[in-house]
Amino acid sequence: MLNIIGYEFNQLDKDTIKMIFKHAGMEEEELHVVDFKHEEPDLDTMDAIFAVGKVAIRMVVRSLVKSGRIGQSTFVGNDMYNKEAGFLFINVGVNISEIMTSQENKDFVWEKVQSTVKYYREIFPFESFVEPLEGIDDTTEMVKLDAALVEEDIDNQDVPINVGDNVTYSVGEILQSLYDRVNITDPGLTKTLSKYEKFVLHTTTGDLSVYPTTRIPADEEGFFISLKDLVILLKFSTIINTEFITLSKEDELSST
């Protein structure tokens, strides 16, 4: 388990850093995000730590020195990798909200993330933790049976409903869909996207068309937004720590 530790993480921060790691090849179940302000993690039980932000880094180093896991000579800014001891400590001295503020920050964080994933895989190589079940010859039949058993429950689940000309999107889902479709590490991202009229983000509440430029066709019928406005909206959502945004076809924006 990779423990991502920060200080004053909001939900958008957590979603963002998890999606960056997933973009680098990590699985959701391999990531554990901890907010040092609201939790007291037992660092003695953590063998893989990725600290984000100067405050979190200082707190992690202080705790590790106090417990004797690292020596007094270790100073803030050092990364530690010991394959034999099975210990990994990588730190990034910028906050999540600062990552997208400059290309330098994006490159720096992406390099750190890639190094973390590389070292993590070396210390904890991926293995199948589930042993094959004995006595089951037809796995296809079992899958069909499972689907039949849960079909009724799926049909009865609450489904998000769009009311009138408004639709509410989860900020986390928008970010996830954005990371799935756009390579945020591409230095020429703006130039690359300018070649396309639009791209579509898919969420449980509906599709959102994103136009790389402000040239939006007058006959666009679905919900849409320019990439520039979307970035501004997501940054604003981070500041006020909102989990949902509502778009209206009358060009009204609101946050909840």
Secondary structure as a PSIPRED ss2 file (coil, helix, strand):
# PSIPRED VFORMAT (PSIPRED V4.0)

   1 M C   1.000  0.000  0.000
   2 L E   0.000  0.000  1.000
   3 N E   0.000  0.000  1.000
   4 I E   0.000  0.000  1.000
   5 I E   0.000  0.000  1.000
   6 G E   0.000  0.000  1.000
   7 Y C   1.000  0.000  0.000
   8 E C   1.000  0.000  0.000
   9 F C   1.000  0.000  0.000
  10 N C   1.000  0.000  0.000
  11 Q H   0.000  1.000  0.000
  12 L H   0.000  1.000  0.000
  13 D H   0.000  1.000  0.000
  14 K H   0.000  1.000  0.000
  15 D H   0.000  1.000  0.000
  16 T H   0.000  1.000  0.000
  17 I H   0.000  1.000  0.000
  18 K H   0.000  1.000  0.000
  19 M H   0.000  1.000  0.000
  20 I H   0.000  1.000  0.000
  21 F H   0.000  1.000  0.000
  22 K H   0.000  1.000  0.000
  23 H H   0.000  1.000  0.000
  24 A C   1.000  0.000  0.000
  25 G C   1.000  0.000  0.000
  26 M C   1.000  0.000  0.000
  27 E C   1.000  0.000  0.000
  28 E H   0.000  1.000  0.000
  29 E H   0.000  1.000  0.000
  30 E H   0.000  1.000  0.000
  31 L E   0.000  0.000  1.000
  32 H E   0.000  0.000  1.000
  33 V E   0.000  0.000  1.000
  34 V E   0.000  0.000  1.000
  35 D E   0.000  0.000  1.000
  36 F C   1.000  0.000  0.000
  37 K C   1.000  0.000  0.000
  38 H C   1.000  0.000  0.000
  39 E C   1.000  0.000  0.000
  40 E C   1.000  0.000  0.000
  41 P C   1.000  0.000  0.000
  42 D C   1.000  0.000  0.000
  43 L H   0.000  1.000  0.000
  44 D H   0.000  1.000  0.000
  45 T H   0.000  1.000  0.000
  46 M C   1.000  0.000  0.000
  47 D C   1.000  0.000  0.000
  48 A E   0.000  0.000  1.000
  49 I E   0.000  0.000  1.000
  50 F E   0.000  0.000  1.000
  51 A E   0.000  0.000  1.000
  52 V E   0.000  0.000  1.000
  53 G C   1.000  0.000  0.000
  54 K H   0.000  1.000  0.000
  55 V H   0.000  1.000  0.000
  56 A H   0.000  1.000  0.000
  57 I H   0.000  1.000  0.000
  58 R H   0.000  1.000  0.000
  59 M H   0.000  1.000  0.000
  60 V H   0.000  1.000  0.000
  61 V H   0.000  1.000  0.000
  62 R H   0.000  1.000  0.000
  63 S H   0.000  1.000  0.000
  64 L H   0.000  1.000  0.000
  65 V H   0.000  1.000  0.000
  66 K H   0.000  1.000  0.000
  67 S H   0.000  1.000  0.000
  68 G C   1.000  0.000  0.000
  69 R C   1.000  0.000  0.000
  70 I C   1.000  0.000  0.000
  71 G C   1.000  0.000  0.000
  72 Q C   1.000  0.000  0.000
  73 S C   1.000  0.000  0.000
  74 T C   1.000  0.000  0.000
  75 F C   1.000  0.000  0.000
  76 V C   1.000  0.000  0.000
  77 G C   1.000  0.000  0.000
  78 N C   1.000  0.000  0.000
  79 D C   1.000  0.000  0.000
  80 M E   0.000  0.000  1.000
  81 Y E   0.000  0.000  1.000
  82 N E   0.000  0.000  1.000
  83 K C   1.000  0.000  0.000
  84 E C   1.000  0.000  0.000
  85 A C   1.000  0.000  0.000
  86 G C   1.000  0.000  0.000
  87 F E   0.000  0.000  1.000
  88 L E   0.000  0.000  1.000
  89 F E   0.000  0.000  1.000
  90 I E   0.000  0.000  1.000
  91 N E   0.000  0.000  1.000
  92 V E   0.000  0.000  1.000
  93 G C   1.000  0.000  0.000
  94 V C   1.000  0.000  0.000
  95 N C   1.000  0.000  0.000
  96 I H   0.000  1.000  0.000
  97 S H   0.000  1.000  0.000
  98 E H   0.000  1.000  0.000
  99 I H   0.000  1.000  0.000
 100 M H   0.000  1.000  0.000
 101 T H   0.000  1.000  0.000
 102 S C   1.000  0.000  0.000
 103 Q H   0.000  1.000  0.000
 104 E H   0.000  1.000  0.000
 105 N H   0.000  1.000  0.000
 106 K H   0.000  1.000  0.000
 107 D H   0.000  1.000  0.000
 108 F H   0.000  1.000  0.000
 109 V H   0.000  1.000  0.000
 110 W H   0.000  1.000  0.000
 111 E H   0.000  1.000  0.000
 112 K H   0.000  1.000  0.000
 113 V H   0.000  1.000  0.000
 114 Q H   0.000  1.000  0.000
 115 S H   0.000  1.000  0.000
 116 T H   0.000  1.000  0.000
 117 V H   0.000  1.000  0.000
 118 K H   0.000  1.000  0.000
 119 Y H   0.000  1.000  0.000
 120 Y H   0.000  1.000  0.000
 121 R H   0.000  1.000  0.000
 122 E H   0.000  1.000  0.000
 123 I H   0.000  1.000  0.000
 124 F C   1.000  0.000  0.000
 125 P C   1.000  0.000  0.000
 126 F C   1.000  0.000  0.000
 127 E C   1.000  0.000  0.000
 128 S C   1.000  0.000  0.000
 129 F C   1.000  0.000  0.000
 130 V C   1.000  0.000  0.000
 131 E C   1.000  0.000  0.000
 132 P C   1.000  0.000  0.000
 133 L C   1.000  0.000  0.000
 134 E C   1.000  0.000  0.000
 135 G C   1.000  0.000  0.000
 136 I C   1.000  0.000  0.000
 137 D C   1.000  0.000  0.000
 138 D C   1.000  0.000  0.000
 139 T H   0.000  1.000  0.000
 140 T H   0.000  1.000  0.000
 141 E H   0.000  1.000  0.000
 142 M H   0.000  1.000  0.000
 143 V H   0.000  1.000  0.000
 144 K H   0.000  1.000  0.000
 145 L H   0.000  1.000  0.000
 146 D H   0.000  1.000  0.000
 147 A H   0.000  1.000  0.000
 148 A H   0.000  1.000  0.000
 149 L H   0.000  1.000  0.000
 150 V H   0.000  1.000  0.000
 151 E H   0.000  1.000  0.000
 152 E H   0.000  1.000  0.000
 153 D H   0.000  1.000  0.000
 154 I H   0.000  1.000  0.000
 155 D H   0.000  1.000  0.000
 156 N C   1.000  0.000  0.000
 157 Q C   1.000  0.000  0.000
 158 D C   1.000  0.000  0.000
 159 V C   1.000  0.000  0.000
 160 P C   1.000  0.000  0.000
 161 I C   1.000  0.000  0.000
 162 N C   1.000  0.000  0.000
 163 V E   0.000  0.000  1.000
 164 G C   1.000  0.000  0.000
 165 D C   1.000  0.000  0.000
 166 N E   0.000  0.000  1.000
 167 V E   0.000  0.000  1.000
 168 T E   0.000  0.000  1.000
 169 Y E   0.000  0.000  1.000
 170 S E   0.000  0.000  1.000
 171 V H   0.000  1.000  0.000
 172 G H   0.000  1.000  0.000
 173 E H   0.000  1.000  0.000
 174 I H   0.000  1.000  0.000
 175 L H   0.000  1.000  0.000
 176 Q H   0.000  1.000  0.000
 177 S H   0.000  1.000  0.000
 178 L H   0.000  1.000  0.000
 179 Y H   0.000  1.000  0.000
 180 D H   0.000  1.000  0.000
 181 R H   0.000  1.000  0.000
 182 V C   1.000  0.000  0.000
 183 N C   1.000  0.000  0.000
 184 I C   1.000  0.000  0.000
 185 T C   1.000  0.000  0.000
 186 D C   1.000  0.000  0.000
 187 P C   1.000  0.000  0.000
 188 G C   1.000  0.000  0.000
 189 L H   0.000  1.000  0.000
 190 T H   0.000  1.000  0.000
 191 K H   0.000  1.000  0.000
 192 T H   0.000  1.000  0.000
 193 L H   0.000  1.000  0.000
 194 S C   1.000  0.000  0.000
 195 K C   1.000  0.000  0.000
 196 Y C   1.000  0.000  0.000
 197 E C   1.000  0.000  0.000
 198 K C   1.000  0.000  0.000
 199 F E   0.000  0.000  1.000
 200 V E   0.000  0.000  1.000
 201 L E   0.000  0.000  1.000
 202 H E   0.000  0.000  1.000
 203 T E   0.000  0.000  1.000
 204 T C   1.000  0.000  0.000
 205 T C   1.000  0.000  0.000
 206 G E   0.000  0.000  1.000
 207 D E   0.000  0.000  1.000
 208 L E   0.000  0.000  1.000
 209 S E   0.000  0.000  1.000
 210 V E   0.000  0.000  1.000
 211 Y E   0.000  0.000  1.000
 212 P C   1.000  0.000  0.000
 213 T C   1.000  0.000  0.000
 214 T C   1.000  0.000  0.000
 215 R C   1.000  0.000  0.000
 216 I C   1.000  0.000  0.000
 217 P C   1.000  0.000  0.000
 218 A C   1.000  0.000  0.000
 219 D C   1.000  0.000  0.000
 220 E C   1.000  0.000  0.000
 221 E C   1.000  0.000  0.000
 222 G C   1.000  0.000  0.000
 223 F C   1.000  0.000  0.000
 224 F E   0.000  0.000  1.000
 225 I E   0.000  0.000  1.000
 226 S E   0.000  0.000  1.000
 227 L H   0.000  1.000  0.000
 228 K H   0.000  1.000  0.000
 229 D H   0.000  1.000  0.000
 230 L H   0.000  1.000  0.000
 231 V H   0.000  1.000  0.000
 232 I H   0.000  1.000  0.000
 233 L H   0.000  1.000  0.000
 234 L H   0.000  1.000  0.000
 235 K H   0.000  1.000  0.000
 236 F H   0.000  1.000  0.000
 237 S H   0.000  1.000  0.000
 238 T H   0.000  1.000  0.000
 239 I H   0.000  1.000  0.000
 240 I H   0.000  1.000  0.000
 241 N C   1.000  0.000  0.000
 242 T C   1.000  0.000  0.000
 243 E C   1.000  0.000  0.000
 244 F E   0.000  0.000  1.000
 245 I E   0.000  0.000  1.000
 246 T E   0.000  0.000  1.000
 247 L E   0.000  0.000  1.000
 248 S E   0.000  0.000  1.000
 249 K C   1.000  0.000  0.000
 250 E C   1.000  0.000  0.000
 251 D C   1.000  0.000  0.000
 252 E C   1.000  0.000  0.000
 253 L E   0.000  0.000  1.000
 254 S E   0.000  0.000  1.000
 255 S E   0.000  0.000  1.000
 256 T C   1.000  0.000  0.000
